[in-house]
Amino acid sequence: MTNSDCYTCGKEEEFDDLPPRECVVHDQHWRVAHAFNTAVPGWLVLLPRRHVAAVHDLTDAEASALGMWQVRLSQALRSITGCTKTYVVQFAEAEGFAHVHFHIVPRMADLRPEHRGPGVFELLRRPEEEWVTPDRADQVARLLRARLQ
């Protein structure tokens, strides 16, 4: 089930043609994408493959797989980026992005104090010249995919 006004559902409809950054890995319930417009290489987004607007609407199978993905992605990010920890965050409130999604963000040891915790979202508001390029996001996606398979 998809929602025509939903960015995530639109990507799911293009599934077979997605670049690595839009489909790092997937299973029958979840797809992992590299975030766009971020200044953080490895900022991932974990997305249910059907339209879900609230966590309480996840099926038991989706919920069961969710925890496994959060841990596996965190382990892979630590291995690839050397991050100290990962942040796992879910809001799904932005216009066009009400589809449930979990941000899984590598928190590097040298992250500035003002960007720690919820301040990390400032790194989604950086000038375009600071964004991870599509080529770099694809490169990170391929490294993560190799680590996760």
trRosetta pair geometry for C-beta under 8 A, 3 or more apart (Angstrom, degrees):
i j d omega theta_ij theta_ji phi_ij phi_ji
1 50 5.1 53 46 -166 79 104
1 51 5.3 -90 111 32 88 99
2 6 6.8 -147 -177 56 77 121
2 9 3.6 134 -159 -167 94 118
2 10 7.7 128 -177 -55 130 37
2 12 6.1 -165 -100 74 120 124
2 13 6.2 41 -112 -56 173 102
2 50 7.5 -115 -69 -149 55 55
2 51 5.5 126 -133 -35 30 115
3 6 3.9 72 77 -8 104 122
3 9 4.9 159 44 -5 64 161
3 51 4.5 112 -16 -122 100 154
3 99 7.2 -169 39 -74 125 103
4 9 7.2 -86 -71 100 20 133
4 10 7.8 71 -154 -74 41 89
5 96 6.8 -118 158 -116 78 66
6 9 3.9 68 81 13 115 110
6 10 6.6 -176 92 -14 60 83
6 51 6.0 151 20 -116 169 113
6 96 6.9 148 -131 -169 35 56
6 97 7.8 106 -152 -103 72 27
6 98 7.0 -93 -111 53 98 81
6 99 4.9 90 -164 -45 126 118
7 10 5.7 -59 -156 33 30 115
7 11 6.8 27 151 -17 65 103
7 96 5.0 66 -30 156 106 100
7 97 5.8 -17 30 -84 124 73
7 99 7.3 -132 56 17 72 126
8 11 5.8 -54 -154 34 35 110
8 12 6.5 37 149 -22 66 104
8 47 5.2 -164 -149 -157 129 138
8 51 7.7 142 87 -104 108 70
8 97 7.2 92 -25 -133 102 64
8 99 4.0 -116 38 74 137 159
8 101 6.6 -169 -80 -63 146 125
9 12 5.3 -50 -148 33 37 116
9 13 6.7 43 152 -23 65 99
9 51 5.3 -1 -79 -75 125 104
9 99 6.5 -180 -31 -80 85 144
10 13 5.8 -50 -155 29 33 113
10 14 7.0 18 150 -6 62 107
11 14 5.7 -65 -154 44 38 105
11 15 7.5 84 143 -74 62 59
11 18 6.5 61 -175 -100 92 124
11 22 5.9 -145 -161 -171 125 121
11 31 7.9 -165 116 104 116 153
11 33 7.4 -6 155 -76 161 149
12 15 5.6 6 -167 -59 44 102
12 31 7.1 -176 -98 3 87 152
12 47 8.0 -141 -64 127 106 129
12 49 5.9 135 -128 -159 128 67
14 17 5.1 -72 178 58 87 100
14 18 5.8 113 114 -64 94 81
14 22 8.0 -16 94 137 114 152
15 18 5.9 -37 -151 -12 31 117
15 23 7.0 91 -154 -79 68 144
15 31 7.7 -123 -122 -98 102 149
18 22 3.9 -121 -170 91 111 120
18 23 4.3 98 98 -11 135 115
19 22 5.4 86 55 13 68 102
19 23 7.7 155 82 25 32 83
19 134 7.3 24 108 -176 160 108
19 138 5.9 -63 158 -98 113 113
20 23 6.8 -92 -141 65 28 66
20 24 6.7 59 172 -100 72 50
20 137 7.9 167 94 122 89 74
20 138 4.5 96 60 -146 115 77
20 141 3.9 152 144 101 99 135
20 142 5.5 -13 -169 -57 159 78
20 145 6.9 -93 -154 -22 108 141
21 24 7.2 10 -140 -65 25 82
21 33 6.6 50 147 -166 59 76
21 34 4.2 -67 -157 39 84 117
21 36 7.8 88 146 -75 128 85
21 134 6.3 -123 4 -154 158 68
21 137 3.8 48 -115 127 132 111
21 138 4.9 -72 -39 -72 97 60
21 140 7.7 59 -105 61 86 92
21 141 4.9 -141 -86 -35 46 144
22 33 5.0 -8 -146 -125 40 110
22 34 7.6 -70 -61 33 33 76
23 26 5.7 -34 -160 -31 97 121
23 31 5.8 -56 -120 -163 79 110
23 32 7.4 91 -156 65 37 58
23 33 6.7 -18 -65 -89 34 77
23 141 7.9 78 77 -169 39 135
24 32 4.2 -59 54 101 110 103
24 33 6.4 172 -9 -103 94 21
24 34 6.3 108 -58 -40 117 79
24 44 6.8 -53 8 -127 158 113
24 141 4.4 -129 -106 -145 83 89
24 144 5.2 -10 -172 89 123 129
24 145 5.7 -153 179 -63 65 89
24 148 7.8 78 141 19 98 148
25 31 7.9 -178 95 -150 42 48
25 32 5.1 19 52 35 74 121
25 144 7.1 -116 -19 125 108 100
25 145 5.6 163 -64 -113 89 74
25 148 5.1 -68 -61 96 157 150
25 149 7.3 -171 -112 -58 120 88
26 30 6.5 -162 -146 100 62 55
26 31 4.3 -7 -107 -108 109 70
26 32 6.7 -155 -73 14 60 72
26 49 7.2 84 -162 -77 115 124
27 30 5.7 29 44 46 89 80
27 65 6.3 -137 73 -158 142 144
27 69 7.9 -135 13 -77 120 117
28 49 7.1 -116 159 34 37 151
29 48 6.4 -45 169 -139 74 76
29 49 6.0 -166 -177 16 21 107
29 59 7.8 -124 -126 55 123 110
29 61 6.1 -163 -77 125 142 95
29 62 4.6 -176 -166 -106 131 71
29 65 4.8 129 62 55 141 154
30 46 5.8 -9 -168 -174 123 90
30 47 6.6 138 -157 73 68 43
30 48 6.1 -51 -98 -103 65 42
30 49 6.4 -128 -77 -27 13 91
30 62 7.3 128 -53 -146 90 80
30 65 5.9 -163 -8 125 121 124
30 66 7.1 145 -70 -91 140 58
30 69 5.4 -63 100 -68 166 163
31 46 7.9 160 82 -155 40 46
31 47 5.0 -26 65 67 86 99
31 49 5.6 101 -19 -84 100 88
32 44 5.6 -11 -171 -170 102 119
32 45 7.1 153 -156 77 54 47
32 46 5.5 -19 -102 -101 79 66
32 47 7.4 167 -89 19 28 79
32 69 7.2 -170 -66 -168 115 120
32 73 6.5 179 -122 -99 144 130
32 144 7.8 -114 119 129 139 139
33 44 7.0 146 79 -158 39 66
33 45 4.9 -18 64 60 90 99
33 47 6.5 18 5 -2 106 125
34 42 7.5 -72 -129 -115 100 16
34 43 6.8 86 -167 72 68 63
34 44 6.2 -54 -106 -102 46 61
34 45 7.6 76 167 14 5 85
34 132 7.3 -100 159 103 124 144
34 137 4.1 170 106 -166 151 104
34 138 7.9 -125 20 -60 148 33
34 140 6.1 106 -104 82 140 118
34 141 5.4 -99 -31 -66 122 102
35 38 4.4 58 103 -19 116 138
35 40 7.6 29 60 66 127 96
35 43 4.1 -45 30 110 126 107
35 44 6.7 -149 -22 -103 86 7
35 45 5.3 109 -76 -31 79 106
35 103 7.0 28 -70 -130 135 94
35 124 7.2 -76 159 -106 137 106
36 131 7.7 18 178 -167 59 128
36 137 7.5 -12 -96 -89 64 167
37 124 5.9 58 113 -164 95 74
37 128 7.8 -54 -128 -109 78 69
37 131 5.7 -60 -134 -118 34 129
38 43 4.4 -94 149 45 167 149
38 123 6.0 43 -160 131 79 92
38 124 5.4 -32 -99 -100 76 69
38 126 7.8 68 -164 29 31 112
38 131 6.5 91 59 -141 29 77
38 132 5.8 -2 80 11 80 109
39 123 4.6 -113 48 -167 102 90
39 124 7.8 -138 7 -72 80 27
39 126 4.2 35 -44 25 129 155
39 130 4.4 -11 -109 140 115 105
39 131 6.2 -84 -80 -98 58 36
39 132 6.9 150 -137 -30 19 77
40 43 4.2 87 85 -43 109 113
40 105 6.3 31 116 -154 159 94
40 106 6.7 179 171 54 116 86
40 120 7.7 10 -43 -173 154 100
40 123 5.2 57 -30 142 107 142
40 132 6.9 -54 71 -37 29 123
41 81 7.0 168 99 -107 95 117
41 106 7.9 -24 90 44 61 133
41 132 5.1 140 -85 -110 65 130
41 136 6.1 -85 -108 151 112 116
41 137 7.5 -152 -131 -90 72 57
41 140 5.3 -179 -177 -73 95 146
42 77 5.3 117 177 -135 126 99
42 80 6.6 167 -105 95 129 120
42 81 4.9 -54 -32 -59 169 139
42 83 7.4 -154 109 -39 151 130
42 105 7.9 108 109 -153 83 42
42 106 4.5 13 107 0 131 131
42 140 5.4 -136 -72 -168 64 140
42 144 7.5 141 -126 -63 83 126
43 103 6.9 -19 -176 -164 92 96
43 104 7.7 157 -165 80 45 51
43 105 5.1 3 -125 -116 83 79
43 106 7.2 -112 -75 20 53 79
43 123 7.6 -177 -71 110 148 121
43 124 7.9 -175 161 -78 164 92
43 132 7.5 -177 25 1 102 144
44 73 5.8 -127 79 -174 160 133
44 77 7.1 -123 -5 -73 124 125
44 103 7.4 141 83 -162 52 47
44 104 4.4 -17 69 63 104 99
44 105 7.6 -158 34 -72 64 40
44 144 7.7 144 -82 -139 131 168
45 101 5.1 4 -176 175 103 123
45 102 7.0 151 -158 74 52 45
45 103 6.0 -25 -101 -100 72 56
45 104 7.4 -177 -83 19 22 78
46 66 7.5 117 139 -141 137 74
46 69 5.6 132 -140 131 138 132
46 70 6.9 -89 -9 -79 169 69
46 73 6.7 -129 -69 -19 121 163
46 101 6.5 156 73 -163 49 66
46 102 4.3 -13 55 58 106 101
46 104 6.0 58 -21 -17 108 117
47 99 6.8 31 -150 130 102 120
47 100 7.7 145 -141 95 56 64
47 101 4.9 -14 -95 -111 78 98
48 51 7.8 139 95 -109 110 6
48 52 4.7 22 62 17 153 126
48 58 6.8 -150 -87 -111 144 93
48 62 5.8 17 -120 -150 116 134
48 99 7.3 -143 52 175 91 97
48 100 5.8 37 7 73 117 108
48 101 7.9 -128 9 -83 71 59
51 99 5.9 -90 -137 -114 68 102
52 55 7.9 73 146 -93 121 25
52 57 5.0 -180 -154 93 93 112
52 58 6.0 49 -159 -79 156 65
52 62 7.5 150 -56 160 161 167
52 99 6.7 78 57 -159 57 69
52 100 4.6 -35 99 17 100 120
53 57 6.5 45 49 24 65 151
53 92 7.1 167 -164 145 50 137
53 98 5.5 2 -136 142 92 102
53 99 6.9 -66 -93 -105 54 36
53 100 6.6 149 -158 -35 7 85
54 57 5.0 93 66 -2 79 105
54 92 7.7 -167 -93 83 44 144
54 100 6.6 163 -88 -69 3 115
55 58 5.9 -25 -170 -10 50 113
55 90 6.7 81 -65 130 122 151
55 100 5.9 135 -72 -128 58 138
57 100 7.7 -169 58 -28 102 138
58 62 4.2 -130 -169 93 96 122
58 63 4.7 123 117 -60 126 85
58 66 6.9 -4 -167 -38 160 139
58 100 7.3 -90 -63 78 100 169
59 62 4.6 97 50 7 78 101
59 63 6.9 -143 92 -4 40 88
60 63 5.7 -56 -145 39 30 112
60 64 6.2 34 156 -23 65 107
61 64 5.7 -52 -145 34 29 113
61 65 6.5 22 158 -11 63 108
62 65 6.0 -62 -149 42 29 105
62 66 6.3 45 150 -39 64 103
63 66 5.4 -42 -149 15 32 122
63 67 7.6 29 161 -15 59 95
64 67 6.9 -59 -169 27 30 102
64 68 7.3 21 145 -8 62 111
65 68 5.5 -62 -155 42 43 114
65 69 6.0 42 152 -21 76 107
66 69 5.9 -61 -150 37 27 108
66 70 6.4 26 156 -20 65 106
66 102 7.6 115 -159 -16 101 149
67 70 5.8 -53 -146 33 32 111
67 71 6.5 23 159 -11 65 107
68 71 6.2 -63 -153 41 28 105
68 72 6.0 21 157 -14 67 113
69 72 5.8 -58 -136 43 29 107
69 73 5.8 26 165 -17 67 111
70 73 6.2 -57 -142 39 22 107
70 74 6.3 23 156 -19 59 111
70 88 5.5 33 -151 -118 118 148
70 102 6.7 -59 -93 134 103 156
70 104 6.6 -172 -136 -97 67 125
71 74 5.7 -58 -147 37 29 112
71 75 6.3 29 155 -19 65 106
72 75 5.7 -54 -148 37 31 112
72 76 6.3 29 154 -17 65 107
72 148 6.3 82 158 -129 116 101
73 76 5.7 -54 -145 39 32 111
73 77 6.2 34 155 -20 66 105
73 86 7.5 153 112 -170 87 173
73 104 4.9 39 119 135 134 166
73 144 7.7 21 -137 -164 74 125
73 148 7.7 2 -90 -93 57 131
74 77 5.8 -52 -145 36 29 111
74 78 6.5 32 154 -20 62 104
74 85 7.8 -14 -161 -173 114 56
74 86 4.2 -136 -124 25 92 142
74 88 7.4 -55 -70 -57 119 112
74 104 6.5 -118 -69 -166 73 119
75 78 5.8 -54 -151 34 30 112
75 79 6.4 29 152 -18 64 108
76 79 5.6 -56 -149 38 33 113
76 80 6.0 18 159 -9 69 112
76 144 5.2 82 150 -145 132 82
76 147 4.5 135 -139 107 100 130
76 148 5.4 -21 -86 -65 148 91
77 80 6.0 -62 -137 45 29 101
77 81 5.4 -15 179 20 70 117
77 83 5.6 -9 138 23 99 133
77 86 5.5 89 72 -82 144 126
77 104 6.9 -164 -31 140 148 106
77 106 4.5 -155 172 -80 123 106
77 144 7.4 5 -74 -110 61 114
78 81 7.0 -64 -114 55 16 81
78 82 7.1 46 -171 -120 51 13
78 83 5.5 -96 -102 57 57 83
78 85 7.9 -1 -88 -109 108 24
78 86 7.3 -98 -51 -35 88 103
78 106 7.6 172 -71 -126 46 103
79 147 5.7 158 89 -149 138 144
80 140 7.1 108 151 -153 143 80
80 143 5.1 117 -132 131 129 123
80 144 6.0 -59 -35 -79 161 71
80 147 6.1 -112 -56 -27 107 157
81 106 4.6 20 76 -164 159 164
81 108 7.0 -99 151 -85 114 94
82 108 7.4 46 93 -126 83 86
82 109 8.0 -52 132 -6 95 106
83 86 6.2 75 111 -70 145 70
83 106 3.6 -140 -67 -168 150 96
83 107 5.6 101 -173 56 113 43
83 108 5.4 -83 -117 -81 74 52
83 109 7.8 176 -154 -27 41 67
84 107 5.6 -63 58 99 94 88
84 108 6.6 98 -1 -166 92 19
84 109 4.8 117 -51 -74 120 71
85 107 5.0 -8 69 53 76 118
86 104 5.5 7 172 -176 132 80
86 105 6.2 148 -163 70 74 43
86 106 5.7 -42 -103 -97 83 44
86 107 6.3 170 -109 4 24 87
87 103 7.0 -4 105 110 96 100
87 104 7.4 171 82 -150 53 35
87 105 4.3 -10 54 56 100 105
87 107 5.6 90 -26 -47 93 115
87 117 7.7 151 -111 -128 135 26
87 120 5.9 177 26 23 162 163
88 102 5.8 -3 -168 180 87 114
88 103 7.2 164 -150 82 36 58
88 104 5.5 1 -103 -104 76 73
88 105 7.9 -170 -71 20 33 74
89 102 6.9 147 71 -160 37 63
89 103 4.5 -12 59 54 94 107
89 105 7.1 6 10 1 111 116
89 118 8.0 125 -117 -109 144 66
90 100 6.7 9 -162 -163 121 82
90 101 6.9 177 -128 88 84 39
90 102 4.8 -39 -76 -100 101 71
90 103 7.3 -177 -73 14 47 73
91 94 7.7 70 102 -18 115 81
92 97 6.5 -137 -143 133 56 77
92 98 5.5 74 164 -160 91 37
92 99 6.4 -128 -141 80 116 29
92 100 5.1 -52 -69 -105 157 39
92 101 5.9 134 -83 26 96 73
93 97 7.6 6 64 88 28 92
93 98 7.0 39 -116 -105 20 71
94 97 4.2 17 72 50 98 118
94 98 7.7 -148 64 -58 47 56
97 101 7.1 -63 -178 22 96 132
105 120 5.6 114 134 155 161 149
107 111 5.6 -67 -166 -8 73 152
107 116 7.1 68 -151 -127 123 77
107 120 7.2 -81 -98 -92 93 139
108 111 5.0 131 63 -43 76 89
111 115 5.2 -117 177 87 98 111
111 116 5.8 122 114 -75 119 79
111 120 7.4 -17 -168 -100 142 94
112 115 4.9 74 65 13 85 106
112 116 7.6 -138 96 -26 44 83
113 116 5.6 -42 -153 7 39 117
114 119 5.2 -152 156 -174 51 152
114 122 7.3 -9 132 26 94 158
115 119 4.7 -140 -126 121 22 104
115 120 5.3 75 171 -95 78 49
115 122 5.8 -111 -110 54 84 115
115 123 6.0 62 -149 -40 125 108
116 119 5.8 30 51 52 37 116
116 120 6.8 21 -133 -53 15 88
117 120 6.9 -173 82 -12 23 93
118 121 6.2 -25 175 6 63 111
119 122 5.5 -16 -180 0 67 116
120 123 5.8 -39 -179 18 58 115
121 124 5.4 -37 -167 22 61 114
121 125 7.3 48 142 -10 69 104
122 125 5.5 -67 -158 43 46 109
122 126 7.5 76 144 -55 68 79
123 126 5.9 -3 -152 -26 46 116
126 130 4.1 -74 143 78 130 134
126 131 6.8 170 83 -64 105 64
127 130 5.4 89 65 6 73 103
128 131 5.5 -33 -158 -2 46 120
132 136 5.0 -125 -173 90 83 122
132 137 5.1 103 129 -61 116 90
132 140 7.6 -26 -173 1 141 141
133 136 4.5 94 54 8 82 102
133 137 6.9 -146 93 -5 42 86
134 137 5.6 -55 -144 38 32 112
134 138 6.3 35 155 -20 65 104
135 138 5.7 -53 -149 35 31 112
135 139 6.5 35 150 -22 63 104
136 139 5.4 -50 -149 33 34 115
136 140 6.4 34 153 -16 66 103
137 140 5.8 -52 -147 38 32 110
137 141 6.2 39 150 -24 64 106
138 141 5.4 -52 -146 35 32 117
138 142 6.4 33 155 -21 65 102
139 142 5.9 -54 -151 32 29 109
139 143 6.7 29 151 -16 63 105
140 143 5.7 -55 -151 37 34 112
140 144 6.2 32 153 -17 67 107
141 144 5.8 -58 -148 39 29 110
141 145 6.1 33 154 -23 65 107
142 145 5.6 -50 -143 35 31 114
142 146 6.4 32 156 -19 63 104
143 146 5.9 -56 -152 35 29 110
143 147 6.4 25 152 -16 64 109
144 147 5.6 -59 -148 39 33 111
144 148 6.0 21 158 -14 69 113
145 148 6.0 -64 -141 42 26 104
145 149 6.1 15 165 -16 66 114
146 149 6.4 -61 -137 36 24 102
